[in-house]
Amino acid sequence: MTIPATLLQNKKVLLAVTGSIAAYKAIELARLFYKAGAQVKVVMTQAATKFVTPLTFEAISGNKVLLESNEDWSGEHNHIGLAKWADTVVVAPATANTIAKLANAIADNILLQTLLAYDGKKVLAPSANTNMITHPITQANMKMLAIADYEFVDTQTKELACRTTGEGALAEPLDIFYTTAKILLQDDFWADRRVIVTGGGTIEKIDEVRYISNFSSGKMASALACALHLLGADVNLIATRFDSDLPKGVHTIDVESSLEMLEYLQDSIRVAKKGKLSKPTLMREEHIHLIQKTPYLFMAAAVSDYIPKHPQTGKLKKATLGDAWCLELKQNIDILENIDKEGIVTVGFKAEMNEEDALQNAEAMLRKKRLDAVCLNVLKNSKDFGKETNEVTFITKEQKSFLPNKDKLSLAFEILQKAKSLQ
């Protein structure tokens, strides 16, 4: 998935690097933040400079690295100045030693002083030997930090620098990036709202080795799921194909046929309607009410219009079929038209190739299937499927809004902004 150059525009990220062999991965993390449009500054412990030079981070970020040796009180280049400047702080990698000191409010180096001075949400990505990370005291320290506005990114199990294989390896930079982006981009409207997204072309079996499908890549659905996750929604992605770089917090259900998609979709809608309650809101004096957020469905899947009438077990033999094979098809159930949409905001997706009739067909879909909105995508040919960019017309009963061509994640954010008005 392409990460837009404006995703974190105007956001300020302070990267805190401690003395771990995994410090080299912080270089890639800094690059991800910078390429996503964030302003990046770095603070390093003296031990961290033994693994990576400050010059490397300065070249990537364009900002001077804060060290014990260059703290300056004539301006903002000090631990108080950086703590005030940052929108969030990311500690990656975080050694067991740093975790222990943070949990006990010890501030005996420039990095710890900066973290103690920062009062906002922070991300912490541990990196340590397996025995060190699983030690009961380290685990207790992490629990202590979890209630002090630290969001943890779990370690990996892999071969460590000590030549053993086990838990303790630093999370992938992209996972740390997504965790940070979610903190920076959280939106009150979408936060904790249950949202279902469907995607990809359904796969309808002819026999055990052949099937009918279409060119839908599922990339737009993955982009929507990613954007929703970063905005704080509780996302359930039901699809036949997924982007390989989805955030780990997105719940995915891998399906094949339209029947399988329908079954999982119906179950997901039932769960979504039970609602995930938001934080208590004071409505009247002495009375606190829990507000249930209306769930959303984005039906971006390309469901087969026709399916084999008599799917076969095993493999059909060419010798049995003969020179000509007439495959009998039957009309498939229209999932979007037949599901229970009461109490859920529903957005359909419509792909058309005839530009003259596209708008009329999309409006007919809006009425016939009783939808709240339709995203119309006019394609030139099959090569338009699977592209990294897209454009749609967002259609409701009241208005039509053209969203011009851009990368699919940026487009997803624009669609979600439009979808806010549907509730």
C-alpha positions in Angstrom: 0.0 0.0 0.0 1.3 3.4 -0.9 1.7 5.7 2.1 0.7 9.3 1.0 3.3 12.0 1.4 0.7 14.1 3.2 -0.6 11.4 5.6 1.2 13.0 8.6 1.5 16.5 7.3 2.0 19.1 10.1 2.5 16.4 12.7 5.5 16.5 14.9 7.2 13.2 15.9 10.0 12.9 18.4 11.9 9.6 17.9 13.8 8.4 21.0 16.5 5.9 20.3 18.2 3.8 23.0 21.3 1.6 23.0 20.1 -1.6 21.3 21.6 -3.4 18.3 18.1 -2.8 16.7 18.9 0.9 16.6 19.6 0.6 12.9 15.9 -0.1 12.3 15.1 3.3 13.8 16.7 4.8 10.6 14.0 3.2 8.5 11.3 4.3 11.0 12.5 7.9 10.8 12.5 7.7 7.0 8.8 6.5 7.1 7.7 9.4 9.2 9.6 11.9 7.1 8.2 10.5 3.8 4.7 10.6 5.2 5.0 14.4 5.7 5.8 14.5 9.4 8.4 16.8 11.0 10.9 14.5 12.7 13.3 15.2 15.6 15.5 12.6 17.3 16.9 12.2 20.8 19.5 9.6 21.5 21.2 8.1 24.5 25.0 7.9 24.5 24.8 4.1 24.2 22.6 4.5 21.0 25.4 6.5 19.3 27.6 3.5 19.4 25.3 1.7 17.0 24.1 4.5 14.8 25.6 8.0 14.3 23.5 11.1 15.0 24.6 12.3 11.5 22.5 9.6 9.9 19.3 10.8 11.6 20.2 14.4 10.9 20.5 13.7 7.2 17.1 12.0 7.1 15.2 14.5 9.3 16.9 17.7 8.5 17.0 18.4 12.2 19.8 18.4 14.8 19.8 15.3 17.1 19.5 16.0 20.8 22.4 14.5 22.8 23.8 14.8 26.3 26.7 16.8 24.7 24.7 19.4 22.7 21.7 20.3 24.9 21.3 24.1 24.5 19.2 26.3 26.9 19.5 29.4 24.7 16.8 28.1 22.5 14.5 25.0 22.3 17.2 22.4 21.7 16.8 20.8 25.2 14.7 18.1 26.8 11.9 20.6 27.9 11.8 22.2 24.5 11.5 19.0 22.6 8.9 17.7 25.0 6.8 20.8 24.3 7.3 20.6 20.6 6.3 17.0 20.0 2.8 15.7 19.1 3.9 12.3 20.2 7.1 10.5 21.2 8.2 7.1 19.8 10.7 5.1 21.8 12.2 2.6 19.3 14.1 0.6 20.2 13.5 0.6 23.9 15.9 -1.6 25.9 14.9 -3.4 29.1 17.1 -0.9 31.0 15.2 2.1 29.6 11.8 0.4 30.3 12.8 -0.2 33.9 14.0 3.4 34.4 10.8 4.8 32.8 8.6 2.7 35.0 10.3 4.2 38.0 10.5 7.8 36.8 14.3 7.7 36.7 15.8 10.5 34.5 19.5 10.0 34.5 20.1 10.7 30.8 18.8 13.2 28.2 16.3 10.7 26.6 14.7 9.8 29.9 14.5 13.4 30.9 12.7 14.2 27.7 10.2 11.4 28.1 9.5 12.3 31.7 8.8 15.9 30.6 6.4 14.8 27.9 2.7 14.4 29.1 1.0 13.1 26.0 0.5 9.7 24.4 3.7 7.8 23.7 4.6 4.7 21.6 7.2 2.2 23.0 8.7 -0.6 20.9 10.8 -2.9 23.1 13.9 -4.8 21.9 15.8 -7.2 24.2 17.1 -10.7 24.7 14.2 -13.2 25.3 15.0 -13.7 29.0 15.3 -10.0 29.6 12.0 -9.2 27.9 10.1 -12.0 29.5 11.6 -11.4 33.0 8.7 -10.9 35.5 10.1 -7.5 36.6 10.3 -6.3 32.9 6.8 -7.5 32.3 5.6 -5.7 35.5 7.4 -2.5 34.3 5.6 -2.6 31.0 2.2 -3.0 32.7 3.1 0.0 34.8 3.9 2.0 31.6 0.7 0.9 29.9 -1.3 2.9 32.4 0.9 5.9 31.9 0.0 6.7 28.3 2.5 4.3 26.7 1.2 2.4 23.7 3.3 -0.8 23.2 4.2 -2.4 19.9 4.8 -6.1 20.5 8.2 -7.7 19.9 8.7 -10.4 17.3 10.0 -14.0 17.7 13.0 -14.4 15.4 16.8 -14.9 15.6 18.3 -12.3 17.9 21.7 -10.7 18.0 22.7 -13.1 20.7 22.4 -16.0 18.1 19.3 -17.4 19.8 15.8 -17.6 18.4 13.1 -16.3 20.6 10.8 -13.4 21.7 12.4 -9.9 21.9 13.1 -8.7 18.4 12.0 -5.2 17.6 8.7 -4.9 15.7 8.9 -4.1 12.0 9.3 -0.3 11.4 6.0 -0.3 9.4 4.1 -1.7 12.4 5.6 1.0 14.7 4.7 3.6 12.1 1.0 2.5 11.9 0.7 2.5 15.7 2.1 6.1 15.8 -0.1 7.2 12.9 -3.2 5.9 14.7 -2.4 8.1 17.7 -1.8 11.2 15.5 -4.9 10.7 13.2 -7.6 9.5 15.7 -10.9 11.0 14.8 -13.7 11.3 17.4 -16.4 10.4 14.9 -14.8 7.1 13.8 -13.1 6.2 17.2 -14.5 2.9 18.5 -17.2 2.8 15.7 -17.8 -0.6 14.3 -17.2 -0.7 10.6 -17.4 -3.5 8.1 -15.6 -3.4 4.7 -15.9 -6.0 2.0 -13.4 -6.3 -0.9 -12.0 -8.3 -3.8 -13.8 -10.4 -6.5 -15.6 -13.4 -5.3 -14.4 -16.9 -6.5 -17.2 -19.2 -7.6 -16.1 -22.8 -8.1 -16.8 -24.7 -11.3 -15.0 -27.8 -9.9 -12.1 -28.2 -7.5 -9.6 -26.7 -9.9 -11.6 -24.2 -11.9 -13.6 -21.1 -11.0 -15.3 -17.9 -12.2 -14.1 -14.6 -10.8 -13.2 -11.0 -11.9 -10.3 -8.6 -12.0 -11.2 -6.8 -8.7 -7.9 -6.5 -6.7 -9.4 -5.6 -3.3 -6.9 -2.7 -3.0 -9.6 -0.1 -2.5 -11.2 -2.1 0.3 -7.8 -2.6 2.0 -7.2 1.2 1.8 -10.5 1.9 3.4 -9.9 -0.6 6.2 -6.4 0.9 6.8 -7.8 4.5 6.8 -10.6 3.5 9.2 -8.1 1.8 11.5 -5.9 4.9 11.6 -8.9 7.0 12.5 -9.7 4.7 15.4 -12.5 2.6 14.1 -13.1 -1.1 15.0 -12.7 -2.5 11.5 -13.7 -5.9 10.2 -12.4 -6.5 6.6 -14.1 -9.4 4.8 -12.4 -10.0 1.5 -11.0 -12.5 -1.1 -7.8 -10.5 -1.5 -5.8 -8.3 0.9 -3.0 -5.7 0.8 0.1 -7.3 2.2 0.9 -4.1 4.3 -2.3 -3.8 6.3 -2.0 -2.7 9.9 -2.1 -5.6 12.3 -5.0 -4.1 14.2 -7.4 -4.6 11.2 -9.4 -7.7 11.7 -9.6 -9.7 8.5 -11.8 -12.6 7.3 -10.6 -14.4 4.2 -13.4 -15.7 2.1 -13.8 -17.1 -1.5 -17.4 -17.5 -2.7 -20.3 -15.0 -2.6 -22.2 -17.4 -0.3 -19.3 -17.5 2.2 -19.0 -13.7 2.0 -22.8 -13.4 2.7 -22.6 -15.6 5.7 -19.7 -13.8 7.3 -21.2 -10.4 6.4 -24.5 -11.3 8.1 -22.7 -12.4 11.2 -20.6 -9.3 11.2 -23.6 -7.0 10.8 -25.4 -8.7 13.8 -22.3 -8.2 16.0 -21.9 -4.6 14.8 -25.5 -3.7 15.6 -25.0 -4.9 19.2 -22.7 -1.8 19.3 -19.5 -0.9 20.9 -20.3 1.8 23.4 -18.3 5.0 23.5 -17.1 6.7 26.6 -19.9 8.0 29.0 -21.2 11.4 28.0 -23.0 13.7 30.4 -26.4 14.4 28.9 -28.3 15.8 31.9 -27.4 16.7 35.4 -26.9 13.5 37.6 -27.6 11.2 34.6 -24.9 9.5 32.5 -25.9 7.8 29.2 -23.8 5.6 27.0 -24.0 6.5 23.4 -24.0 3.7 20.8 -22.3 4.7 17.6 -24.1 3.7 14.4 -22.1 1.1 12.5 -21.1 1.5 8.9 -20.8 -0.9 6.0 -18.6 -0.2 2.9 -19.5 -2.8 0.3 -16.5 -2.6 -2.1 -16.5 -6.3 -3.0 -17.1 -7.3 -6.6 -19.7 -10.0 -6.2 -20.2 -12.3 -9.1 -23.5 -11.7 -10.9 -23.7 -15.3 -12.1 -22.4 -18.5 -10.6 -22.1 -22.1 -11.9 -25.5 -23.8 -11.7 -24.0 -27.2 -11.0 -20.6 -26.9 -9.3 -18.8 -30.3 -9.4 -16.7 -32.2 -6.9 -13.3 -33.4 -8.1 -11.9 -32.3 -11.5 -14.0 -32.3 -14.7 -12.1 -34.3 -17.4 -11.5 -32.9 -20.8 -12.2 -36.3 -22.4 -15.6 -36.3 -20.7 -16.4 -32.7 -21.7 -15.6 -33.2 -25.4 -14.7 -30.6 -28.0 -17.2 -28.0 -26.8 -18.2 -27.2 -23.2 -21.4 -25.3 -22.4 -21.1 -24.1 -18.8 -24.5 -23.4 -17.4 -24.8 -20.4 -15.1 -27.5 -19.1 -12.8 -28.1 -15.6 -11.5 -26.4 -15.0 -8.1 -28.1 -13.5 -5.0 -27.6 -9.8 -4.8 -25.9 -9.5 -1.4 -26.1 -5.8 -1.0 -29.8 -5.7 -1.9 -30.8 -8.6 0.4 -28.8 -8.0 3.6 -30.5 -6.3 6.6 -29.4 -2.7 6.4 -31.7 -1.3 9.1 -29.7 0.6 11.7 -26.5 0.6 9.7 -25.1 3.2 7.3 -24.4 1.5 4.0 -22.1 2.7 1.2 -22.0 0.7 -2.1 -19.4 0.7 -4.8 -20.3 0.7 -8.5 -17.8 0.0 -11.3 -18.9 1.1 -14.8 -17.2 1.2 -18.2 -19.9 3.2 -20.2 -19.4 6.7 -19.1 -22.6 7.9 -20.6 -24.8 5.6 -18.5 -22.6 5.3 -15.4 -24.2 8.1 -13.3 -27.7 6.9 -14.1 -26.9 3.3 -13.2 -25.3 4.4 -9.9 -28.3 6.5 -9.0 -30.6 3.5 -9.8 -28.4 1.3 -7.6 -28.8 3.9 -4.8 -32.6 3.7 -5.0 -33.1 0.0 -5.7 -30.8 -1.3 -3.0 -31.8 1.4 -0.4 -28.3 2.7 0.2 -27.1 5.8 1.9 -24.4 6.5 -0.7 -22.7 5.0 -3.8 -19.1 5.4 -4.9 -19.0 5.4 -8.7 -15.8 4.3 -10.4 -15.7 4.6 -14.2 -13.1 2.3 -15.7 -11.6 2.3 -19.2 -10.7 -1.4 -19.3 -9.5 -4.3 -17.2 -6.1 -2.7 -16.7 -7.7 -0.2 -14.4 -8.2 -2.9 -11.8 -5.3 -3.2 -9.4 -3.9 0.2 -10.0 -2.4 2.1 -7.1 -4.6 5.2 -7.8 -8.3 5.7 -8.2 -11.0 8.3 -8.6 -14.7 8.1 -7.6 -17.9 10.1 -7.6 -19.5 10.0 -4.2 -23.3 10.0 -4.7 -26.1 10.5 -2.2 -29.8 11.4 -2.7 -28.9 15.0 -2.1 -25.6 15.6 -4.0 -22.8 14.3 -6.1 -19.1 14.9 -5.3 -16.3 14.1 -7.6 -13.1 12.9 -5.8 -10.2 13.2 -8.3 -7.5 10.7 -9.0 -5.0 10.0 -6.2 -3.4 7.1 -4.3 -6.1 4.8 -2.8 -5.3 5.5 0.8 -5.6 9.3 0.3 -8.9 8.6 -1.6 -10.1 6.4 1.3 -9.7 9.3 3.8 -11.7 11.6 1.5 -14.5 9.0 1.1 -14.6 8.6 4.9 -14.8 12.4 5.3 -17.8 12.4 3.0 -19.4 9.4 4.7 -19.5 11.3 8.0 -22.5 13.3 6.8 -24.6 10.1 6.2 -25.4 9.4 9.8 
